[in-house]
Amino acid sequence: MNHILVVGSLAYDSIRTPAGQADRTLGGSANYFSLAASLHAAVRVVGVVGSDYSEKDSQLLTSRGVDISGMTRVPGKTFHWAGEYMGDLNEAKTLTTELNVFEKFNPELPENYKKSEFVFLANISPDLQLKVLNQVSKPKFVGCDTMNFWIESKKQDLLDVLKKIDVLLINDSESKMLTGSSNGLKAAQMILKMGPRAVVIKRGEFGFALCTSDGWFVQPAFPMTEVVDPTGAGDSFAGGFFGHLASQSGEVTIERLKKACLYGSITASFTIQGFGVTALADLTKAQVEERLMAFRRVVSTV
């Protein structure tokens, strides 16, 4: 059985959108990713939480078979982010970022984590991503996420990460920032030359674009008329993407990458139906498969 290692934030978020608001709801990239990926494969989490992190929230992960022995609990408060979406639901306005115990996060992998076949480096500092890569031994497939802050402040470390991974999952505006291109699709081709064998441009309500040396695979998002909270959609995409890849045996082919993108996109469409991870917490694999079938009817001409 393949295992997925994810290293990222475990957090509480306070979110306001046109649909309402939620205070200190469970969030963080590693939580979104783990709940999404665990529908398909075994997940191992590395992250840090404070003494305020509730046992109920830990049990949510373990109830899905997620291994949290790499989760470190230290004195202090858990990472807290507050933001709002008003007008453009593709862009959050950050109101507060309280790193708390996450400020001194120093990922150390348990011994059994080091042989994980699939590795996802969620949105953390690229120097920490490099530290994780130096601890894993011969993973089958590695991916990472990043954000504008790291592109601006630690670009060289990020470029070093890109030389060591198989896929970069990045949103449209970040791909342009990383490359200096004004065209997201052109930016994806430029990123391929930086190291990864594949680039997934996440385009929010407009879907995604997968770029490889073989060409393009582009699909719209599943049509959603109501969005409650877009927070974590990208991490859920990554979770569905990696979950599907890890559930399959053999080499990671271009065709498998294409199908993984569909699972990622469909999973993200559920996440945005609730605040924080609430929609993911109740999600089943059967529901994902059902919506994937519905999506195929949407995009098919037959």
Backbone as CSV, one residue per row, in Angstrom:
resi,resn,N_x,N_y,N_z,CA_x,CA_y,CA_z,C_x,C_y,C_z
1,MET,0.845,-1.199,0.000,0.000,0.000,0.000,0.880,1.247,0.000
2,ASN,0.546,2.193,-0.847,1.256,3.467,-0.891,0.826,4.371,0.263
3,HIS,1.764,5.129,0.784,1.478,6.108,1.826,1.797,7.504,1.308
4,ILE,1.001,8.467,1.749,1.226,9.868,1.400,1.692,10.609,2.642
5,LEU,2.807,11.284,2.530,3.288,12.164,3.585,2.918,13.597,3.233
6,VAL,2.279,14.297,4.153,1.998,15.723,3.957,2.602,16.499,5.108
7,VAL,3.283,17.582,4.779,3.872,18.476,5.776,3.285,19.862,5.544
8,GLY,2.632,20.403,6.562,1.998,21.703,6.384,1.398,22.223,7.672
9,SER,0.523,23.199,7.552,-0.047,23.866,8.726,-1.295,23.148,9.220
10,LEU,-1.451,23.166,10.531,-2.655,22.717,11.226,-3.141,23.932,11.987
11,ALA,-4.336,24.408,11.694,-4.685,25.757,12.132,-6.146,25.886,12.516
12,TYR,-6.428,27.037,13.097,-7.803,27.503,13.276,-7.965,28.779,12.459
13,ASP,-9.065,28.866,11.722,-9.321,30.008,10.846,-10.596,30.735,11.275
14,SER,-10.569,32.038,11.124,-11.771,32.857,11.289,-12.049,33.479,9.926
15,ILE,-13.217,33.168,9.365,-13.479,33.468,7.955,-14.805,34.195,7.811
16,ARG,-14.806,35.222,6.961,-16.040,35.924,6.632,-16.196,35.955,5.121
17,THR,-17.353,35.545,4.638,-17.680,35.561,3.213,-19.088,36.127,3.063
18,PRO,-19.539,36.373,1.827,-20.917,36.825,1.650,-21.954,35.852,2.200
19,ALA,-21.573,34.583,2.402,-22.503,33.569,2.915,-22.594,33.575,4.433
20,GLY,-21.680,34.293,5.108,-21.701,34.313,6.567,-20.296,34.318,7.132
21,GLN,-20.152,33.800,8.340,-18.835,33.776,8.943,-18.692,32.601,9.896
22,ALA,-17.437,32.229,10.143,-17.117,31.165,11.090,-15.905,31.611,11.893
23,ASP,-15.956,31.453,13.202,-14.861,31.866,14.073,-14.101,30.642,14.579
24,ARG,-12.785,30.666,14.375,-11.891,29.607,14.842,-12.382,28.217,14.421
25,THR,-12.674,28.103,13.138,-13.040,26.814,12.576,-11.768,26.083,12.156
26,LEU,-11.814,24.772,12.162,-10.626,23.985,11.841,-10.185,24.247,10.406
27,GLY,-8.882,24.494,10.228,-8.329,24.759,8.899,-6.876,24.349,8.841
28,GLY,-6.133,24.993,7.965,-4.725,24.650,7.780,-4.547,23.702,6.608
29,SER,-3.477,23.910,5.850,-3.269,23.152,4.617,-3.206,21.650,4.848
30,ALA,-2.550,21.213,5.924,-2.408,19.781,6.162,-3.736,19.127,6.530
31,ASN,-4.615,19.862,7.203,-5.930,19.312,7.526,-6.791,19.150,6.275
32,TYR,-6.846,20.192,5.453,-7.617,20.084,4.210,-7.089,18.939,3.354
33,PHE,-5.772,18.914,3.166,-5.165,17.886,2.326,-5.466,16.492,2.863
34,SER,-5.272,16.295,4.159,-5.415,14.964,4.741,-6.841,14.438,4.633
35,LEU,-7.816,15.282,4.910,-9.205,14.839,4.827,-9.587,14.485,3.399
36,ALA,-9.036,15.215,2.443,-9.324,14.920,1.031,-8.605,13.653,0.575
37,ALA,-7.311,13.548,0.859,-6.516,12.421,0.375,-6.903,11.106,1.040
38,SER,-7.334,11.174,2.304,-7.634,9.954,3.054,-8.872,9.225,2.534
39,LEU,-9.617,9.844,1.647,-10.730,9.137,0.997,-10.228,8.045,0.071
40,HIS,-8.959,8.138,-0.321,-8.415,7.224,-1.322,-7.212,6.416,-0.844
41,ALA,-6.411,6.965,0.087,-5.137,6.335,0.429,-4.755,6.657,1.873
42,ALA,-3.693,6.008,2.343,-3.198,6.218,3.713,-2.361,7.486,3.779
43,VAL,-2.632,8.317,4.779,-1.985,9.626,4.900,-1.228,9.729,6.216
44,ARG,-0.051,10.340,6.155,0.762,10.628,7.331,0.981,12.131,7.415
45,VAL,0.763,12.707,8.588,0.822,14.166,8.757,1.998,14.569,9.632
46,VAL,2.710,15.608,9.192,3.711,16.260,10.028,3.300,17.722,10.178
47,GLY,3.143,18.151,11.413,2.761,19.529,11.689,2.882,19.811,13.173
48,VAL,2.593,21.051,13.565,2.691,21.429,14.970,1.410,22.133,15.396
49,VAL,0.948,21.823,16.609,-0.247,22.461,17.167,0.061,22.910,18.589
50,GLY,-0.781,23.788,19.087,-0.633,24.281,20.444,-1.489,23.508,21.426
51,SER,-1.430,23.926,22.673,-2.201,23.253,23.718,-3.699,23.487,23.582
52,ASP,-4.085,24.470,22.753,-5.509,24.752,22.547,-6.130,23.884,21.452
53,TYR,-5.328,23.058,20.789,-5.844,22.215,19.699,-6.666,21.086,20.313
54,SER,-7.942,21.027,19.959,-8.850,20.128,20.662,-8.651,18.665,20.266
55,GLU,-8.930,17.787,21.210,-8.837,16.354,20.961,-9.836,15.940,19.884
56,LYS,-10.971,16.614,19.859,-11.989,16.318,18.846,-11.440,16.535,17.444
57,ASP,-10.649,17.565,17.261,-10.092,17.845,15.940,-9.008,16.846,15.567
58,SER,-8.248,16.382,16.538,-7.285,15.309,16.263,-8.010,14.032,15.867
59,GLN,-9.101,13.749,16.568,-9.860,12.525,16.302,-10.533,12.549,14.936
60,LEU,-10.818,13.736,14.428,-11.393,13.822,13.084,-10.443,13.186,12.069
61,LEU,-9.146,13.480,12.199,-8.168,12.886,11.288,-8.028,11.383,11.524
62,THR,-7.895,10.985,12.777,-7.692,9.562,13.051,-8.913,8.730,12.668
63,SER,-10.099,9.343,12.709,-11.306,8.613,12.307,-11.292,8.281,10.826
64,ARG,-10.460,8.997,10.064,-10.320,8.735,8.633,-9.061,7.917,8.337
65,GLY,-8.446,7.375,9.383,-7.269,6.543,9.197,-5.982,7.306,9.002
66,VAL,-5.992,8.619,9.270,-4.796,9.426,9.095,-3.846,9.194,10.269
67,ASP,-2.580,8.964,9.971,-1.550,8.770,10.986,-1.066,10.136,11.452
68,ILE,-1.319,10.473,12.731,-0.925,11.783,13.253,0.247,11.676,14.229
69,SER,0.990,10.580,14.168,2.128,10.440,15.076,3.222,11.455,14.763
70,GLY,3.154,12.093,13.594,4.093,13.157,13.257,3.594,14.536,13.645
71,MET,2.429,14.598,14.294,1.879,15.865,14.772,2.472,16.162,16.149
72,THR,3.105,17.306,16.296,3.742,17.690,17.560,2.865,18.700,18.287
73,ARG,2.600,18.436,19.568,1.845,19.381,20.389,2.817,20.061,21.356
74,VAL,2.850,21.392,21.327,3.758,22.150,22.192,2.965,23.218,22.946
75,PRO,3.500,23.722,24.059,2.809,24.782,24.800,2.629,26.026,23.929
76,GLY,1.476,26.641,24.072,1.185,27.838,23.287,-0.094,27.681,22.492
77,LYS,-0.319,28.621,21.596,-1.533,28.623,20.789,-1.256,28.137,19.370
78,THR,-2.263,27.488,18.809,-2.188,26.990,17.440,-2.246,28.159,16.449
79,PHE,-1.595,27.968,15.313,-1.630,28.952,14.219,-3.068,29.390,13.950
80,HIS,-3.271,30.703,13.841,-4.606,31.248,13.589,-4.552,32.257,12.453
81,TRP,-5.423,32.057,11.482,-5.538,32.991,10.355,-6.960,33.525,10.293
82,ALA,-7.086,34.818,10.063,-8.401,35.434,9.877,-8.420,36.157,8.541
83,GLY,-9.477,35.956,7.784,-9.574,36.592,6.475,-11.006,36.733,6.033
84,GLU,-11.174,37.484,4.954,-12.517,37.675,4.411,-12.476,37.676,2.896
85,TYR,-13.592,37.276,2.324,-13.797,37.307,0.875,-14.990,38.209,0.622
86,MET,-14.735,39.323,-0.003,-15.816,40.242,-0.328,-15.651,40.680,-1.777
87,GLY,-16.597,40.330,-2.604,-16.494,40.645,-4.025,-15.869,39.481,-4.770
88,ASP,-14.556,39.466,-4.882,-13.849,38.425,-5.623,-13.572,37.239,-4.700
89,LEU,-14.279,36.124,-4.942,-14.110,34.946,-4.095,-12.841,34.168,-4.427
90,ASN,-12.104,34.602,-5.447,-10.839,33.952,-5.768,-9.678,34.518,-4.950
91,GLU,-9.904,35.633,-4.264,-8.835,36.281,-3.512,-9.310,36.593,-2.102
92,ALA,-8.547,36.116,-1.120,-8.864,36.409,0.274,-8.117,37.648,0.731
93,LYS,-8.754,38.441,1.561,-8.081,39.554,2.221,-7.703,39.103,3.618
94,THR,-6.420,39.062,3.906,-5.966,38.639,5.219,-6.180,39.756,6.234
95,LEU,-6.843,39.423,7.325,-7.084,40.381,8.392,-6.082,40.207,9.524
96,THR,-5.774,38.950,9.842,-4.843,38.650,10.928,-4.103,37.357,10.628
97,THR,-2.811,37.340,10.875,-2.035,36.108,10.831,-1.276,35.984,12.146
98,GLU,-1.655,35.002,12.946,-0.999,34.749,14.224,-0.284,33.406,14.115
99,LEU,1.007,33.434,13.843,1.765,32.197,13.645,1.803,31.343,14.905
100,ASN,1.926,31.962,16.046,1.959,31.246,17.322,2.994,30.121,17.286
101,VAL,2.617,28.880,17.610,3.602,27.791,17.662,4.159,27.446,16.288
102,PHE,3.447,27.830,15.240,3.894,27.537,13.875,5.142,28.343,13.505
103,GLU,5.383,29.434,14.248,6.521,30.308,13.938,7.846,29.559,14.047
104,LYS,7.917,28.606,14.957,9.162,27.857,15.162,9.033,26.414,14.678
105,PHE,8.130,26.176,13.747,7.927,24.835,13.196,9.212,24.338,12.538
106,ASN,9.652,23.173,12.963,10.888,22.588,12.457,10.625,21.113,12.161
107,PRO,10.175,20.799,10.941,9.685,19.439,10.653,10.745,18.357,10.799
108,GLU,10.471,17.417,11.698,11.297,16.232,11.879,10.406,15.014,11.633
109,LEU,10.792,14.176,10.693,9.948,13.056,10.311,10.175,11.851,11.214
110,PRO,9.097,11.222,11.695,9.253,9.920,12.345,9.931,8.943,11.381
111,GLU,10.630,7.982,11.918,11.428,7.088,11.086,10.591,6.400,10.014
112,ASN,9.392,5.926,10.378,8.576,5.197,9.397,7.991,6.115,8.321
113,TYR,7.986,7.436,8.557,7.492,8.378,7.557,8.498,8.562,6.413
114,LYS,9.759,8.287,6.684,10.823,8.635,5.736,10.768,7.804,4.452
115,LYS,10.050,6.696,4.484,9.938,5.847,3.298,8.586,5.991,2.609
116,SER,7.880,7.082,2.884,6.597,7.331,2.225,6.785,7.423,0.720
117,GLU,5.894,6.762,-0.015,6.022,6.712,-1.475,5.633,8.028,-2.143
118,PHE,4.671,8.731,-1.561,4.198,10.002,-2.121,4.395,11.089,-1.068
119,VAL,4.864,12.245,-1.502,5.169,13.338,-0.583,4.542,14.622,-1.114
120,PHE,3.784,15.307,-0.256,3.253,16.617,-0.628,3.734,17.648,0.373
121,LEU,4.443,18.639,-0.140,4.956,19.746,0.658,3.967,20.890,0.537
122,ALA,3.128,21.035,1.539,2.101,22.078,1.496,2.749,23.447,1.642
123,ASN,1.925,24.468,1.747,2.386,25.854,1.685,3.129,26.252,2.959
124,ILE,4.416,25.892,3.012,5.304,26.311,4.090,6.557,26.909,3.460
125,SER,7.411,27.470,4.279,8.627,28.098,3.770,9.448,27.099,2.950
126,PRO,9.952,27.506,1.789,10.704,26.573,0.940,11.953,25.996,1.600
127,ASP,12.548,26.706,2.553,13.700,26.116,3.239,13.273,24.935,4.108
128,LEU,12.035,24.988,4.645,11.504,23.847,5.386,11.123,22.711,4.432
129,GLN,10.619,23.064,3.254,10.325,22.043,2.252,11.600,21.285,1.883
130,LEU,12.694,22.022,1.723,13.977,21.386,1.414,14.423,20.479,2.561
131,LYS,14.182,20.912,3.783,14.568,20.092,4.933,13.813,18.767,4.925
132,VAL,12.539,18.810,4.578,11.752,17.572,4.496,12.305,16.664,3.407
133,LEU,12.599,17.238,2.246,13.113,16.436,1.133,14.431,15.766,1.486
134,ASN,15.208,16.392,2.342,16.476,15.806,2.760,16.291,14.641,3.732
135,GLN,15.056,14.486,4.249,14.786,13.408,5.201,14.101,12.203,4.576
136,VAL,13.460,12.372,3.424,12.749,11.248,2.808,13.700,10.468,1.901
137,SER,13.416,9.181,1.756,14.308,8.328,0.963,13.584,7.760,-0.254
138,LYS,13.973,8.223,-1.406,13.507,7.713,-2.692,11.984,7.638,-2.831
139,PRO,11.283,8.736,-2.621,9.831,8.724,-2.845,9.521,8.529,-4.326
140,LYS,8.359,7.958,-4.593,7.935,7.713,-5.967,7.510,9.003,-6.668
141,PHE,6.888,9.912,-5.913,6.330,11.117,-6.527,6.235,12.205,-5.472
142,VAL,6.738,13.404,-5.816,6.777,14.525,-4.872,6.122,15.742,-5.499
143,GLY,5.307,16.427,-4.714,4.692,17.662,-5.182,4.758,18.739,-4.125
144,CYS,4.556,19.977,-4.534,4.543,21.062,-3.554,3.608,22.178,-3.983
145,ASP,3.294,23.005,-3.021,2.516,24.220,-3.205,3.393,25.377,-2.730
146,THR,3.023,26.587,-3.088,3.740,27.762,-2.584,2.785,28.952,-2.602
147,MET,3.284,30.127,-2.284,2.434,31.317,-2.279,3.283,32.548,-2.585
148,ASN,2.599,33.669,-2.786,3.285,34.895,-3.195,4.340,35.341,-2.183
149,PHE,4.083,35.147,-0.880,5.043,35.579,0.129,6.386,34.880,-0.048
150,TRP,6.360,33.556,-0.297,7.616,32.806,-0.475,8.286,33.156,-1.797
151,ILE,7.482,33.413,-2.823,8.041,33.790,-4.123,8.817,35.098,-3.998
152,GLU,8.280,36.015,-3.204,8.925,37.312,-3.026,10.116,37.258,-2.075
153,SER,10.001,36.470,-1.000,11.000,36.542,0.058,12.045,35.432,0.013
154,LYS,11.716,34.281,-0.584,12.656,33.150,-0.581,12.664,32.448,-1.941
155,LYS,12.792,33.245,-2.987,12.681,32.695,-4.333,13.777,31.673,-4.642
156,GLN,14.997,31.933,-4.223,16.076,30.999,-4.545,15.845,29.638,-3.881
157,ASP,15.408,29.642,-2.624,15.079,28.377,-1.964,13.962,27.662,-2.709
158,LEU,12.975,28.430,-3.173,11.877,27.836,-3.922,12.375,27.221,-5.225
159,LEU,13.254,27.904,-5.912,13.815,27.367,-7.153,14.590,26.075,-6.878
160,ASP,15.250,26.005,-5.729,15.947,24.777,-5.355,14.962,23.633,-5.112
161,VAL,13.804,23.959,-4.524,12.763,22.946,-4.313,12.257,22.421,-5.651
162,LEU,12.021,23.329,-6.598,11.452,22.942,-7.887,12.339,21.959,-8.645
163,LYS,13.623,21.997,-8.385,14.540,21.065,-9.043,14.391,19.638,-8.522
164,LYS,13.707,19.480,-7.369,13.659,18.186,-6.693,12.268,17.560,-6.682
165,ILE,11.291,18.207,-7.319,9.919,17.701,-7.240,9.411,17.248,-8.607
166,ASP,8.263,16.567,-8.571,7.637,16.079,-9.806,6.511,16.974,-10.288
167,VAL,5.802,17.617,-9.361,4.688,18.476,-9.767,4.592,19.681,-8.836
168,LEU,4.336,20.838,-9.423,4.031,22.053,-8.682,2.567,22.366,-8.887
169,LEU,1.838,22.547,-7.788,0.448,22.988,-7.846,0.417,24.438,-7.397
170,ILE,-0.042,25.324,-8.254,0.104,26.757,-8.014,-1.077,27.476,-8.652
171,ASN,-1.489,28.606,-8.072,-2.594,29.315,-8.712,-2.091,30.241,-9.811
172,ASP,-3.003,30.757,-10.572,-2.674,31.509,-11.778,-1.818,32.743,-11.482
173,SER,-2.220,33.535,-10.480,-1.486,34.770,-10.189,-0.088,34.471,-9.659
174,GLU,0.046,33.388,-8.875,1.357,33.028,-8.341,2.292,32.531,-9.439
175,SER,1.738,31.821,-10.423,2.577,31.351,-11.533,3.142,32.533,-12.312
176,LYS,2.346,33.578,-12.482,2.806,34.782,-13.181,3.866,35.501,-12.368
177,MET,3.678,35.557,-11.056,4.655,36.207,-10.192,5.989,35.467,-10.217
178,LEU,5.929,34.137,-10.192,7.142,33.327,-10.166,7.967,33.497,-11.439
179,THR,7.284,33.628,-12.567,7.979,33.645,-13.856,8.130,35.028,-14.472
180,GLY,7.302,35.965,-14.045,7.305,37.281,-14.669,6.476,37.337,-15.931
181,SER,5.794,36.244,-16.250,4.939,36.220,-17.437,3.568,36.793,-17.119
182,SER,2.957,37.437,-18.102,1.601,37.966,-17.919,0.539,36.951,-18.325
183,ASN,0.985,35.784,-18.792,0.072,34.737,-19.248,0.305,33.477,-18.418
184,GLY,-0.747,33.016,-17.731,-0.614,31.872,-16.847,-0.197,30.596,-17.556
185,LEU,-0.685,30.390,-18.763,-0.339,29.173,-19.502,1.121,29.211,-19.950
186,LYS,1.571,30.376,-20.388,2.985,30.536,-20.731,3.848,30.332,-19.481
187,ALA,3.361,30.835,-18.347,4.095,30.684,-17.086,4.286,29.211,-16.746
188,ALA,3.260,28.393,-16.977,3.368,26.956,-16.685,4.487,26.319,-17.499
189,GLN,4.591,26.686,-18.763,5.656,26.142,-19.612,7.031,26.583,-19.114
190,MET,7.110,27.802,-18.611,8.376,28.303,-18.076,8.757,27.558,-16.791
191,ILE,7.751,27.232,-15.970,8.020,26.522,-14.716,8.524,25.109,-14.993
192,LEU,8.030,24.480,-16.050,8.522,23.150,-16.407,10.041,23.152,-16.579
193,LYS,10.557,24.230,-17.124,12.003,24.326,-17.350,12.779,24.513,-16.048
194,MET,12.075,24.789,-14.962,12.723,24.957,-13.667,12.919,23.632,-12.935
195,GLY,12.312,22.553,-13.454,12.546,21.268,-12.819,11.410,20.269,-12.792
196,PRO,10.194,20.654,-12.386,9.132,19.654,-12.259,8.714,19.071,-13.604
197,ARG,8.225,17.833,-13.599,7.764,17.201,-14.833,6.332,17.592,-15.167
198,ALA,5.637,18.211,-14.201,4.257,18.637,-14.433,3.957,19.875,-13.598
199,VAL,3.081,20.722,-14.127,2.614,21.907,-13.423,1.098,21.946,-13.510
200,VAL,0.454,22.127,-12.373,-0.999,22.285,-12.348,-1.298,23.727,-11.956
201,ILE,-1.929,24.457,-12.874,-2.364,25.820,-12.593,-3.802,25.753,-12.089
202,LYS,-3.989,26.114,-10.811,-5.336,26.119,-10.226,-5.993,27.458,-10.560
203,ARG,-7.172,27.382,-11.166,-7.806,28.596,-11.686,-9.152,28.880,-11.027
204,GLY,-9.354,28.361,-9.797,-10.572,28.653,-9.057,-11.822,28.212,-9.785
205,GLU,-12.767,29.120,-9.918,-14.043,28.794,-10.552,-13.898,28.451,-12.038
206,PHE,-12.705,28.707,-12.599,-12.485,28.405,-14.017,-11.785,27.069,-14.235
207,GLY,-11.546,26.303,-13.153,-11.008,24.963,-13.314,-9.507,24.886,-13.140
208,PHE,-8.862,24.149,-14.014,-7.423,23.929,-13.885,-6.805,23.712,-15.258
209,ALA,-5.474,23.832,-15.305,-4.705,23.504,-16.508,-3.498,22.683,-16.078
210,LEU,-3.366,21.496,-16.630,-2.211,20.631,-16.391,-1.259,20.778,-17.573
211,CYS,-0.013,21.100,-17.271,0.993,21.269,-18.317,2.124,20.267,-18.098
212,THR,2.445,19.481,-19.128,3.575,18.563,-19.110,4.317,18.696,-20.439
213,SER,5.399,17.951,-20.573,6.142,17.985,-21.831,5.314,17.410,-22.975
214,ASP,4.267,16.661,-22.649,3.374,16.094,-23.668,2.296,17.067,-24.122
215,GLY,2.148,18.183,-23.400,1.137,19.159,-23.797,0.211,19.516,-22.653
216,TRP,-1.036,19.849,-23.022,-1.994,20.413,-22.073,-3.156,19.483,-21.799
217,PHE,-3.706,19.617,-20.584,-5.002,19.030,-20.248,-5.736,20.098,-19.456
218,VAL,-6.812,20.622,-20.009,-7.522,21.749,-19.404,-8.986,21.379,-19.226
219,GLN,-9.521,21.648,-18.045,-10.926,21.374,-17.771,-11.524,22.506,-16.945
220,PRO,-12.838,22.759,-17.114,-13.506,23.748,-16.258,-13.750,23.153,-14.870
221,ALA,-14.138,23.985,-13.935,-14.535,23.501,-12.615,-15.944,22.933,-12.687
222,PHE,-16.291,22.087,-11.727,-17.670,21.621,-11.635,-18.560,22.831,-11.374
223,PRO,-19.643,23.003,-12.132,-20.465,24.213,-11.972,-21.148,24.289,-10.611
224,MET,-20.835,25.332,-9.866,-21.406,25.547,-8.538,-22.086,26.912,-8.530
225,THR,-23.350,26.942,-8.190,-24.081,28.212,-8.177,-23.957,28.936,-6.837
226,GLU,-23.555,28.217,-5.777,-23.391,28.841,-4.469,-22.065,28.417,-3.856
227,VAL,-21.293,29.382,-3.423,-20.012,29.125,-2.766,-20.084,29.701,-1.359
228,VAL,-19.895,28.847,-0.360,-19.927,29.291,1.035,-18.573,29.840,1.454
229,ASP,-17.503,29.066,1.186,-16.164,29.459,1.638,-15.114,28.804,0.744
230,PRO,-14.352,29.595,-0.012,-13.338,29.016,-0.900,-12.025,28.649,-0.205
231,THR,-11.900,28.957,1.091,-10.660,28.648,1.812,-10.361,27.146,1.736
232,GLY,-9.116,26.803,1.453,-8.718,25.401,1.441,-9.043,24.642,0.183
233,ALA,-9.633,25.312,-0.799,-9.980,24.607,-2.035,-8.733,24.075,-2.730
234,GLY,-7.657,24.871,-2.746,-6.424,24.437,-3.383,-5.788,23.253,-2.672
235,ASP,-5.816,23.255,-1.336,-5.270,22.136,-0.575,-6.125,20.886,-0.746
236,SER,-7.431,21.079,-0.870,-8.319,19.947,-1.119,-8.091,19.375,-2.512
237,PHE,-7.849,20.262,-3.475,-7.490,19.812,-4.827,-6.255,18.917,-4.741
238,ALA,-5.241,19.402,-4.039,-4.001,18.626,-3.908,-4.252,17.290,-3.221
239,GLY,-5.133,17.285,-2.214,-5.443,16.050,-1.515,-6.133,15.040,-2.408
240,GLY,-7.126,15.495,-3.168,-7.791,14.596,-4.100,-6.852,14.099,-5.177
241,PHE,-5.992,14.989,-5.651,-4.994,14.687,-6.677,-4.035,13.599,-6.184
242,PHE,-3.406,13.829,-5.038,-2.441,12.863,-4.515,-3.127,11.589,-4.026
243,GLY,-4.328,11.738,-3.471,-5.043,10.556,-3.014,-5.293,9.582,-4.145
244,HIS,-5.728,10.104,-5.284,-5.971,9.221,-6.430,-4.672,8.596,-6.921
245,LEU,-3.611,9.386,-7.047,-2.337,8.834,-7.519,-1.852,7.706,-6.612
246,ALA,-1.945,7.917,-5.299,-1.438,6.921,-4.352,-2.313,5.677,-4.289
247,SER,-3.544,5.790,-4.727,-4.446,4.627,-4.695,-4.176,3.659,-5.833
248,GLN,-3.350,4.072,-6.792,-3.060,3.258,-7.963,-1.661,2.655,-7.852
249,SER,-1.454,1.516,-8.478,-0.132,0.892,-8.504,0.574,1.243,-9.811
250,GLY,1.865,1.019,-9.841,2.619,1.269,-11.074,3.106,2.692,-11.189
251,GLU,3.609,3.028,-12.378,4.201,4.336,-12.629,3.143,5.436,-12.703
252,VAL,3.568,6.646,-12.382,2.685,7.812,-12.498,2.781,8.317,-13.934
253,THR,1.803,7.942,-14.747,1.789,8.310,-16.159,1.040,9.618,-16.367
254,ILE,1.146,10.149,-17.578,0.420,11.376,-17.921,-1.087,11.160,-17.783
255,GLU,-1.562,10.010,-18.204,-3.000,9.738,-18.108,-3.455,9.708,-16.661
256,ARG,-2.612,9.163,-15.780,-2.972,9.146,-14.362,-2.962,10.553,-13.788
257,LEU,-2.049,11.392,-14.242,-2.029,12.783,-13.791,-3.307,13.511,-14.210
258,LYS,-3.762,13.248,-15.406,-5.000,13.871,-15.881,-6.185,13.471,-15.011
259,LYS,-6.281,12.174,-14.719,-7.395,11.703,-13.898,-7.287,12.233,-12.478
260,ALA,-6.053,12.333,-11.978,-5.838,12.875,-10.632,-6.318,14.324,-10.541
261,CYS,-6.109,15.080,-11.618,-6.593,16.466,-11.644,-8.110,16.523,-11.520
262,LEU,-8.788,15.599,-12.168,-10.245,15.564,-12.077,-10.695,15.268,-10.647
263,TYR,-10.034,14.310,-9.996,-10.377,14.012,-8.607,-10.095,15.218,-7.714
264,GLY,-8.999,15.908,-7.990,-8.690,17.096,-7.209,-9.741,18.173,-7.366
265,SER,-10.141,18.415,-8.603,-11.124,19.453,-8.885,-12.475,19.132,-8.263
266,ILE,-12.907,17.891,-8.377,-14.193,17.488,-7.816,-14.168,17.582,-6.296
267,THR,-13.080,17.165,-5.673,-12.972,17.248,-4.221,-13.063,18.697,-3.755
268,ALA,-12.380,19.590,-4.456,-12.424,21.005,-4.098,-13.840,21.568,-4.204
269,SER,-14.631,21.035,-5.133,-16.002,21.533,-5.303,-16.863,21.240,-4.079
270,PHE,-16.526,20.220,-3.321,-17.233,19.949,-2.073,-16.755,20.877,-0.961
271,THR,-15.460,21.103,-0.893,-14.891,21.923,0.173,-15.547,23.288,0.257
272,ILE,-15.791,23.899,-0.883,-16.312,25.265,-0.905,-17.789,25.349,-0.511
273,GLN,-18.407,24.194,-0.226,-19.818,24.191,0.171,-20.018,24.404,1.666
274,GLY,-18.922,24.500,2.427,-19.028,24.732,3.863,-17.845,25.531,4.358
275,PHE,-17.947,26.052,5.577,-16.831,26.798,6.163,-15.758,25.832,6.655
276,GLY,-14.501,26.220,6.441,-13.394,25.392,6.891,-13.456,24.003,6.282
277,VAL,-13.195,22.997,7.134,-13.178,21.612,6.643,-14.516,20.907,6.847
278,THR,-15.557,21.647,7.200,-16.818,21.005,7.585,-17.398,20.129,6.476
279,ALA,-17.334,20.592,5.233,-17.877,19.792,4.129,-17.006,18.566,3.860
280,LEU,-15.695,18.722,3.990,-14.781,17.593,3.795,-14.946,16.550,4.882
281,ALA,-15.254,16.984,6.089,-15.349,16.060,7.223,-16.435,15.014,7.009
282,ASP,-17.492,15.381,6.307,-18.612,14.461,6.082,-18.579,13.809,4.702
283,LEU,-17.568,14.130,3.918,-17.514,13.657,2.539,-17.153,12.173,2.470
284,THR,-17.743,11.474,1.515,-17.419,10.068,1.286,-16.864,9.894,-0.122
285,LYS,-16.144,8.816,-0.320,-15.600,8.523,-1.650,-16.727,8.317,-2.651
286,ALA,-17.834,7.713,-2.200,-18.972,7.478,-3.092,-19.532,8.797,-3.618
287,GLN,-19.572,9.821,-2.774,-20.068,11.129,-3.214,-19.129,11.742,-4.248
288,VAL,-17.826,11.557,-4.056,-16.859,12.062,-5.028,-17.062,11.371,-6.373
289,GLU,-17.212,10.066,-6.350,-17.399,9.315,-7.593,-18.696,9.713,-8.289
290,GLU,-19.734,9.949,-7.511,-21.026,10.347,-8.086,-20.922,11.710,-8.774
291,ARG,-20.244,12.657,-8.130,-20.112,13.982,-8.737,-19.178,13.938,-9.938
292,LEU,-18.175,13.073,-9.902,-17.281,12.925,-11.046,-18.059,12.420,-12.262
293,MET,-18.968,11.495,-12.038,-19.821,11.010,-13.133,-20.684,12.146,-13.666
294,ALA,-21.231,12.956,-12.771,-22.053,14.090,-13.197,-21.218,15.090,-13.985
295,PHE,-19.974,15.305,-13.563,-19.089,16.226,-14.260,-18.802,15.724,-15.676
296,ARG,-18.585,14.445,-15.813,-18.324,13.886,-17.146,-19.508,14.119,-18.075
297,ARG,-20.704,14.088,-17.530,-21.890,14.379,-18.363,-21.908,15.850,-18.764
298,VAL,-21.405,16.709,-17.863,-21.383,18.147,-18.133,-20.435,18.475,-19.296
299,VAL,-19.258,17.832,-19.317,-18.239,18.189,-20.302,-18.267,17.315,-21.557
300,SER,-19.088,16.260,-21.554,-19.130,15.361,-22.690,-20.114,15.844,-23.771
301,THR,-19.758,15.620,-25.018,-20.671,15.946,-26.120,-21.431,14.720,-26.588
302,VAL,-21.154,13.574,-25.978,-21.793,12.316,-26.408,-23.039,12.055,-25.590
